[in-house]
């Protein structure tokens, strides 16, 4: 079934549900649905924290 058109919360939720029922992982389904709706996906705080920690470690190793 094709994904719905529009950018309302109801359409996005419906698209996510449809993609997950077709076998896509949840994060991928969200990304596809938000992209289709023309909205940006905000990075999670968890991923941001990991990236920040890695950058801090690299800077410490370089002596900055």
C-alpha angles and dihedrals in degrees: 000000000000120000119261122255123237140059103252120123090246093056093045092050091048091051092049090051092048093050093048091050088053090057105265119140115254096249092049092048090052092048093049093046094048091047091050089051092050095245129128122242112231114225114246119252090237093061092043091053092051091050092048091050092050092050091048091051091049092050091049091051091050091051098244 
